[in-house]
Amino acid sequence: MVKNVVAVLIMAIVGFSAQGQEKKNKNAKYTTEVNGNCEQCQKRIQKTAYSVPGVKSASWSIETHQLSLIINEEKASLLDVKKAIAKVGHDTDDLKATKEDYDNLHFCCQYERL
């Protein structure tokens, strides 16, 4: 009887610790390319990324055009962030903004599109 109680307690402790570890792994780091030119672009790109539920961190470099993200993957995906950024006029490595969204950018933010 005592062995059964001990076995159940050990299984319960192992089960709870496994659940706690799973929760820690929700956040994923990504780096992706986003086109833009200036500090105004930087503010727009970062603000848009943060507007996507689940984005914990967003930092875009003017020099490298790299957007570094930490995303809670239970709430959002990298594709969700790229779609939001394209919607405000900035091309990403996978998604292009529509001509209309790109044309709505301030003239200093309009980058050379390929």
C-alpha positions in Angstrom: 0.0 0.0 0.0 2.8 2.4 1.0 4.6 1.6 -2.3 1.5 2.4 -4.3 1.1 5.8 -2.6 4.8 6.6 -3.1 4.6 5.6 -6.8 1.5 7.8 -7.3 3.2 10.8 -5.7 6.3 10.3 -7.8 4.2 10.1 -11.0 2.3 13.3 -9.9 5.5 15.2 -9.3 7.0 14.1 -12.6 3.8 15.0 -14.4 3.6 18.5 -12.9 7.3 19.2 -13.6 6.9 18.1 -17.3 3.9 20.5 -17.7 6.0 23.4 -16.2 8.8 22.7 -18.7 6.4 22.7 -21.7 5.1 26.2 -20.8 8.7 27.6 -20.8 9.1 26.5 -24.4 6.2 28.5 -25.9 8.5 31.4 -27.0 10.5 31.1 -30.1 13.2 33.4 -31.5 13.2 34.5 -35.2 15.1 36.8 -37.4 13.7 37.9 -40.8 14.4 40.5 -43.4 12.1 43.5 -43.7 12.6 46.3 -46.2 12.7 49.9 -45.0 14.9 53.0 -44.8 14.7 55.1 -41.7 13.8 55.6 -38.1 10.2 56.2 -39.1 10.2 52.8 -40.8 11.8 51.3 -37.7 9.0 52.7 -35.4 6.3 51.5 -37.8 7.8 48.0 -38.2 8.3 47.5 -34.5 4.9 48.9 -33.5 3.2 46.7 -36.1 5.1 43.6 -34.8 4.1 44.4 -31.2 0.4 44.8 -32.3 0.3 41.1 -33.1 -0.8 39.2 -30.0 1.9 36.9 -28.8 4.9 39.1 -29.9 7.1 39.5 -26.8 10.0 41.4 -28.4 10.6 43.1 -31.8 13.7 45.0 -32.8 14.4 46.1 -36.4 17.8 47.3 -37.5 18.0 50.1 -40.0 21.5 49.0 -41.2 20.8 45.3 -41.7 17.1 45.3 -42.3 16.8 42.4 -39.9 13.8 42.1 -37.6 14.5 40.1 -34.5 11.5 38.6 -32.8 10.4 36.6 -29.8 7.0 35.1 -30.3 4.7 33.1 -28.1 3.8 30.4 -30.6 0.6 29.5 -28.9 -0.7 33.0 -29.8 0.9 33.9 -33.1 3.2 32.7 -35.8 6.0 34.3 -37.8 3.7 34.4 -40.8 1.1 36.4 -38.7 3.8 39.1 -38.0 4.9 39.1 -41.7 1.3 39.6 -42.9 0.8 42.6 -40.5 4.1 44.2 -41.6 3.2 43.8 -45.3 -0.2 45.3 -44.6 1.6 48.6 -43.4 3.7 48.7 -46.6 6.9 46.9 -45.9 8.1 43.8 -47.9 9.5 40.9 -45.9 11.6 38.1 -47.3 8.5 36.0 -48.0 5.6 38.5 -48.4 5.3 41.6 -50.5 3.2 44.5 -49.5 0.4 45.4 -52.0 1.2 48.3 -54.3 -1.5 50.3 -52.6 0.0 49.6 -49.1 3.5 50.4 -50.3 2.3 53.6 -52.0 0.8 54.8 -48.7 4.3 54.9 -47.1 5.8 58.4 -46.7 8.2 59.1 -49.6 11.3 58.8 -47.5 10.2 55.3 -46.4 9.7 54.0 -50.0 12.6 51.7 -50.7 13.6 50.2 -54.0 11.4 47.2 -54.7 12.6 44.3 -56.8 
